[in-house]
Amino acid sequence: MNISSSGVSLFSVYAQIMFVVYGLFILLGLYCLYLLIKCLIRGIKALDIYIEKNTRGPL
């Protein structure tokens, strides 16, 4: 059976697979950005607590 006679080209199948892979990479990048922002917010809070604790005078 010839692939070209079925009406679906091998290149079009490859393009569809690459489109899905590209979309997954975009989603993975957005998720990594979300985790980075979440981590930075926690770091800023921890820094604020550290500064507040160490800038108060002796008790």
C-alpha positions, 0 to 999 in steps of 0.5 A: 500500500502506497502512503501517497495514495491514501491522501495523507502525506508523510510530511503532513503527519510530521508537521502535525506531530511537531505542532503538538510537540511545540505546543507541549513545549510552550505549556512546559515553559509557561509552567516553569515560569509559574514555578519561578514566580512562585519561588521568587515570591517566597524568597521575597517574603523570606528576605522581608522576614530576615530583614525585619528580624535583624534590623530590630534592636536588641530586646 
